Amino acid sequence: MRNQLANELNRRSSNWRFVPPELKASDAELTVYVENFNGRYDSHTQIDGYTVWSSNGKTMAGRNFSTTTPQQGDGYEAMVDSLSAGLQQVAAEILP
């Protein structure tokens, strides 16, 4: 999930490069908190959370996100595909 979200954010931004914390080379930081990442009983998946931007240890801004995506079919693979589509929508909410 972490790498897929970073890749989606990188596709959307030409000004920033999003990498996992251990590869960080800048004082600017985007922290993504995921509070809900699961399938639901109604054939949808749900991803909820929020972001916090900071630079030099100072919090600058943040935004909430909430995405529901339909699940095409039954089973684990269909749920994973739906959550993957949801991560694309989350990236669009973080970087419109």
Secondary structure, DSSP 8 states (H G I E B T S, - for coil): -HHHHHHHHHHH-SS-----GGG--SSEEEEEEEEEEEE-TTSEEEEEEEEEEEETTEEEEEEEEEEEEE--SSSHHHHHHHHHHHHHHHHHHH--
